[in-house]
Amino acid sequence: MLISIFSSDAYAGGAQDRSFEAFSKIPGVTSRHLDEGERMIANLDYFHTKVFRVLCKLPEATASAVLDFLPELSREPITFYHLELFEIFSSLEGVTLEVAIKGLREMKDMEFSLVLVVNSLKNVSAMSPEKFLESIQLITQLSDPCRWAAKSFFEVGGQVPEKASQGLTLIGNLSNEKCWAAEGNSKIAAITVDEALNNLKAIGPVPLADDKNVRALFAIPGMTGSEAHYWLENYFVKPQEEKNVLYQSFNDSQKSTLLRIFFQGSELIIRDINNLHSITDINEREFPAAALKTFGFEKLRAMLDQLTPHVDERRLENFDRFVRMSDKEGAVGVLRQATARARIMTARQCSAANVYILLCRVTVLFDSSFRNILLPELQKHIGKSHGGSLLAFLQEMDPENTFVSRFISSLAQKGKLIMFFPVEVAQQKVILDLVAESAFRDENSLIFFAASFVEFLNIVRPEARHVLLDKMITFAQDDKGIFAQQIRIILQYYMEEQPDILGSQVVKQVQGILDEYGTVALSAYGEAPFAEWREDGVLSAISIFNSDDDGRSSFLANGRYLLSNGYLPRPTKSFFKFEQNDVKNEKLSVLLGEVGEKKPNSLENLFSFLVYNREAVDFVKHVNMLEISHSICIYQSNDIQKKLLEEFINGSHEMFIHRGHSYWLDNHLLIPLREIVKTGGVSRERMAAKQRFMSIGSCGAINNYSELTRIFCNKIDLLGSLGSGKTRVNNLYNLFLFEAVAEGPVGISWKEVDRRSSFVFQGDGGNSYLSPGSLPAILYKIIGEGRCWFR
């Protein structure tokens, strides 16, 4: 660390000599000053001596004035980043000793993040000391998002004091959401100060419903300051009720640009809609019902105010009435009602084009967000403005067919396409043509299309299917790229597995193409590593739960299921070996004894213990001389997660199970995985030493197939969902898999596992899972060949 290095005696000694030399050169210094100065300088550390030398060299500095300030200086801790800021300030023209001391007093108590923001004022040319200090005071009053927006704005090239002040004032009037957008505005490549200012002025009037889309606007690759201003002025600042009509006035290219902006911002809006399924905190964790009852009325009202402007006057009056009655349960009930209404209003305020894009992201939508919130809005838009015609809606929303395939595949996967799909063969053919043109543009669209291929064709009339199949045949005969290979694999797969879907004529055409270009041994991608797993006599899995209400209910359901199937708990033998604590171990042993005896509330008590302690528990059972161990723990931090993943990989465990919502996947898995790969926590040899299995039970796990395949160098099989993950499915499959491996036979394939596990996926939500050996899994593996992160 810089601070520890510069605080060493060797550095301080030389710095003190240089400080005394600088002090001795102050005009008018006397021998008395020098004697006193030498004594006081000897007590200064490295950073204080740097400040002292700066003071000595300032205009109007006198030996007496510098010595008078020395006791105060020596009492205040000075860090490297404070020093850097003070040096920037002291270099401004017009800074005298008195002004410098005033500035130092302003800076000395600043936290690190604030110093970073204020440091960016160095980019403003010809700034006076007075304006610098005034800016510090204004920045200090800003919220964190607005401080970062100010920093980003000051870093735009060509800053002068007047424009810096204008920008700071504009930012100070923005909400946090708009400040996040403002930060992105200033980061547009080659944006000028004037363009950044013009955009800041336009951000303020943007309706709240489009704040996240404006944030996305600035993040679009290739966006310029002037183009961003065009969209702000000609679309985003307009009232929400005018935007559907405005959209119709744009040309095809402009509509595609808007759709890309909506897609860029869709995850943020979806997170809002998903989070509002319940009362959640700033980190998107649900507040337990018991916790809400402990909150004061003031805190509950603050949470209600955060839902503004979605809260109507009637609910505010009801809340205030319950407060007067000291009725906590009633007040919490109003908050729940307001949260549910805010969820509906968030979707209702989206334009038709925005709803269209949100429904293209069905893989990350909660099932309730899709079914209860966005689907009714889609019905309104198609019915009200397009006469109930899906074709007319698609042609109006997406004339360049950028997202048509994703949209249609999403509805098909959720079983809702039939609600909108036309019965007329002619219209079906046109839609199929649009889907084909859209699906065959990039790898991910094609794979998602393949995943819902059967559901899609099942509602298409036989006489219309040929439009799509003919397109596929044409693409399959182009041997120039990965798309042709993928389409040939899709056709081969259905020719072998479900030829009736294709029809006899298409099967003949596919066979001819495969005779020319060759077939792929699809069965090789369905081979299971079970013999390798059995070698050490242990089948080991680790589940990571979150500490919120959903995590708790999932933990309890999993624990009960393990206990009911003969698994018994013990302190872990593999995970958290880096921590030993006798007191904790004794407490844990007592808890595990109670869990094993199935005492009331024992699992609840174990969950609470694991939330506050870095511990894991193994649930163990023996089947056919093999030990099956399901380890469970609660997410603690990124550092702890990295250690768990390192143990999972380096310790040769077989199964990693992600529990919880899709937005926890980054923190629980992807971010720590990237970091341990980057820092060498795992080697390529260890990563590729074993074929592992990953169960991603959260919504939209398919979105992470590609990255996980690359991270694990194709040595990974996955169970994941296309849509909403189900706790029941996750628990049943994960337990079933290890027991099926233990029961044998050794050489069973993933296809046989699918057949045996069909009971797991029966009922609601089961058909939305993709298992190893499925068509999308095969496609991802083929794409992943040669794309290992370690290469």
C-alpha positions, 0 to 999 in steps of 0.5 A: 500500500502507498501509505505504509511505504511512504510512512517508513522512517527512511522516507520520513527522514529524507522528507524532513530534511527537504522540508527544513530546506524549504522552510529555510528559504521563506523570505524573512526567516530567522534563526529562532524560526529555524530552531523552532521549525527544526524541532517541529518538523522532526515530528511530521510524517511523510504526508505532513512534510509534503503539505508543509513544503507546499505551504512554504512555497506559497505566495505571502507565506511567512515563517511565523504563519507557517509555524503557527499552523504546524500544530494543527497540521500535525494533529490531522491525519493526512492520507495519500489521496488527501495529499494529491487533492491538496496539491491540485488545489495549491497549484491554482493561480491565486492560492495564498497561504491563508487560502491553502489552509482554508482549503486543507480544512475543507478537504481533511475530513473527506471520505475517499469517494468524495476526494475522487470526485473533487479531484476531477476538478483538475480538468477545469482550466483556469479555475479560481481557488474561490470557485474550487472551494465553492464547487467542493461545498456543492459536491459535498451536498450531492448524493453519491450517484450525482457526485459520480455524475459530476465527476464524469462531467468534469472529465469531459474535455474542454471544461472551463469554470463557467460551464463546469458550474452550469453542469454542477447546478444542473446535476444538483437538481436531478434525481438519483436515477437521472444522475446515473443517466447523466454519468453515462451522458458524459462518458459518450465517446468524443462528446463536447462540453456543450453537447454534454450540457445540452443533454443535461438540460434535456435529462431533467424533464424526462418522465420518470418512466423513461429514466432507465431508458435514457440511461441506456440511450447513452450506453448504446455503442456508437452513440454520439452526443448530438444523436443522444440529444436528438432522441432526448428532445424528439422522444424521451422528454415527451409525455408518456401518453404521446410516445406510441403515436410518436413511435409510429412517425419514425422511419424503420431505422429510427425504430430499430435504434429505439428498440436497441435502446429499450433492449439495453435498458430492459434489464433495469426495468425488469429488475424493478418489475421483478423486485416489486413482487414483494417489499424489498430492500436496496439490495433486492432482498425481500424484507421478512414479514417479521422484520416489517413488523419491527419497523417504525412507522417513520421507516414504513412511510419512507418506504411508501414514499419511495414508490411515488408517484405510483402511490395514489392519494387513497392509500396515503390516507389509509396509511396515515389512518393506520399510523394514528391508530398505531396499527402496524399490521394495517400500515404494512398491508397498505405498503404491500398494496402500494408495492403491488400497484407500483409493479403494475404501473411500472409496466403500464407506463411503458410504451408499446415498443418497450413492452415488446422488448421486455417480453423478448427478455422472458428468460429473466422475467419472473413468471408472475411478471410475465403472466400478471404484469406484462402479458395484459399490457401486450394484450391491450396494445395489440387489441387497441392499436392493431385490431388484435392483429399480431402481424400488424403489431410486429410490422409496426413495432419491429419493421427490420425484424431485429427482435421478432424471433426472440419475441415469438420464441418467448411467447411460444416457450411460455405457452402464450403465443396461441393467444395472439397467433393468427389462424389464417395461413397467409398471415402465419406464413408472413410471421414465419418469414419474419421469424426466420429472417430474425432468428438466423442473425446471431448465435444466441437468437438461433439457440433460443429459437431452437429451444422453443422450436417444437412449441412454435411449430405445434401451433403453426398450421401444417400448410404454413410450416414449409415457409420456415422449414424451406428457409432453414433448408436454404441456410443449411446448404450454405457451408460458410459459417457457424449459422449453417452448421447450427441449422444443420444440427437443428435439422439433424436433431429433429430428423433423428428425435422427432421426424414427424415435426419436419414431415417426410419431404423435409426429412428427405431434404435434410438427409440429402444435405447431411449426406453432402456436408456430413453428420455430427455425432450428437450422441457424443455430446450426450455422454455423461461423466458418471464413471469418472464421478464414481471413482473416488467413492464420493458424489459431492455438491454445494448449494449456495442460498441467499439470506432473504425470505426467498432464500430462507423458504428455498433452504427450508424446502431443500432441507426437509426434502433431504431429511425426508429422503434419508440424508443426515447433517454433519459439519462440512468436511470440504468447505470453509476449512479455512475457519476453525472456531471451537465455540461455533463448532460446538453450537453447530453440533447441537443444531445439527443434532436437533436437525437430524432428530427433525425437531420443530424449528431446527432447520429455521435455527440452522438457517439463522446460524448459517446466515451469521456464520461462515459455515457449511453443512453436509447432508450425507447418505450412502447408496451402493457403497458411494457417499452422497454429500449435499453441502449447503451454506449461505452467501456471505461475500465475494471473497468467501464465494471465491474460496468456495468456488476454488474449493469446488474446482480444485477439490474435484467436487461434481455439482455446483447448485445456484439457488435464488433469483437470476439477479443473484447469479452474478454475485454468487457465480459469474463475478467470483468465477471471472476473478479466480480465473483472472487471478490464477485461483484455478488453473486451466488444468484443474478446470479441464481435469473433470467434467462437472455439473452445474444446476442453475435454478434461477429464472433464465439460466439459458442466458449464462450457458455460453459464458459458463461453457467458455469459463469451464472450457466446455467441461461443464454440463448444465441444468437451467431454465428458459423461463422461471425456475421452480424450487420443487424441480430444482430440489427433485432433480439435484437429489435424483441425479446423484442417486441415479449415478450411484444406483447405476449402471455406470454407462448411462447417458444424459438421454437416459437420465432425461427419461428417468427424470421425467417425473421431476418435470411434470406439472407447471414449469417443468417443460421450461428446463434445459438438461444436458444433451438437449438441443440448446446444450449441444449447440452451446457446446459446439459453439464453445469448442475453441473458446475457452477463457484460458486460451 
